[in-house]
């Protein structure tokens, strides 16, 4: 099976593994992030949980510790059950950031590709 080509912003469907609540949002694709992240408000709206782990996240602001939950993400027509850190993304343009933990499962990023689904 060949890799799925996606752009830097893509429409994704996030589904809770515990209650099947889901929503579709635009997500930022970030090859620099080792793990995917979901906004705290969206995580609460979908009632994501239970917390599976705690992740150490390093960024320009230093080191933070974030709870980790599982969810199903549908990206480019492919469904993947994966872990997401929960972060305050209120000031961000996108409620979901897709990191390498999802991207390594068969995706290539074309930075020139326009998002046709948004």
LINJO-V497653 format. One record per residue. RES is the residue in three letters. SS is DSSP state (2 for helix, 1 for strand, 0 for the rest). PHI is phi in whole degrees, 0 to 359 (999 if undefined). OMEGA is omega in whole degrees, -180 to 180 (none if undefined). Layout:
RES&SS&PHI&OMEGA ; RES&SS&PHI&OMEGA
This chain:
UNK&0&999&-177 ; UNK&0&275&180 ; UNK&0&293&177 ; UNK&1&267&-179 ; UNK&1&269&180 ; UNK&1&232&178 ; UNK&0&265&-178 ; UNK&0&279&173 ; UNK&1&228&-178 ; UNK&1&221&173 ; UNK&1&282&179 ; UNK&1&231&173 ; UNK&1&249&178 ; UNK&1&250&-180 ; UNK&1&233&176 ; UNK&1&291&177 ; UNK&0&277&-176 ; UNK&0&261&-176 ; UNK&0&218&178 ; UNK&0&65&172 ; UNK&0&293&179 ; UNK&1&213&175 ; UNK&1&206&178 ; UNK&1&246&-179 ; UNK&1&219&171 ; UNK&1&277&-179 ; UNK&1&237&175 ; UNK&1&269&178 ; UNK&1&267&-174 ; UNK&0&225&180 ; UNK&0&289&179 ; UNK&0&278&-180 ; UNK&0&266&180 ; UNK&0&288&180 ; UNK&0&240&175 ; UNK&1&282&-176 ; UNK&1&223&179 ; UNK&1&229&-179 ; UNK&1&295&-178 ; UNK&2&300&-180 ; UNK&2&292&178 ; UNK&2&293&178 ; UNK&2&299&179 ; UNK&2&290&179 ; UNK&2&300&180 ; UNK&0&272&-180 ; UNK&0&59&-179 ; UNK&0&291&180 ; UNK&0&157&1 ; UNK&0&285&177 ; UNK&0&290&-176 ; UNK&0&268&-171 ; UNK&1&193&172 ; UNK&1&230&-177 ; UNK&1&248&172 ; UNK&1&270&-177 ; UNK&1&241&178 ; UNK&1&253&176 ; UNK&1&213&-177 ; UNK&0&298&-179 ; UNK&0&270&-180 ; UNK&1&115&-177 ; UNK&1&247&174 ; UNK&1&230&178 ; UNK&1&242&-176 ; UNK&1&234&173 ; UNK&1&292&-180 ; UNK&1&241&177 ; UNK&1&232&176 ; UNK&1&255&174 ; UNK&1&207&175 ; UNK&1&257&176 ; UNK&1&248&174 ; UNK&1&249&-176 ; UNK&1&225&179 ; UNK&0&61&180 ; UNK&0&83&-179 ; UNK&1&250&178 ; UNK&1&262&-178 ; UNK&1&223&172 ; UNK&1&272&-173 ; UNK&1&211&178 ; UNK&1&268&179 ; UNK&1&229&170 ; UNK&1&278&176 ; UNK&1&260&-176 ; UNK&1&223&173 ; UNK&0&282&-179 ; UNK&0&249&-177 ; UNK&0&300&-179 ; UNK&0&268&-180 ; UNK&0&267&179 ; UNK&0&286&-175 ; UNK&0&234&-179 ; UNK&0&281&-179 ; UNK&1&230&174 ; UNK&1&243&-179 ; UNK&1&262&-178 ; UNK&0&258&-175 ; UNK&2&296&180 ; UNK&2&299&175 ; UNK&2&269&-174 ; UNK&2&298&-178 ; UNK&0&289&-178 ; UNK&0&264&171 ; UNK&0&112&-179 ; UNK&1&236&171 ; UNK&1&240&-177 ; UNK&1&255&175 ; UNK&0&253&-176 ; UNK&0&293&179 ; UNK&0&268&-176 ; UNK&0&284&175 ; UNK&0&281&176 ; UNK&0&286&-178 ; UNK&0&269&-175 ; UNK&0&257&-174 ; UNK&0&263&none
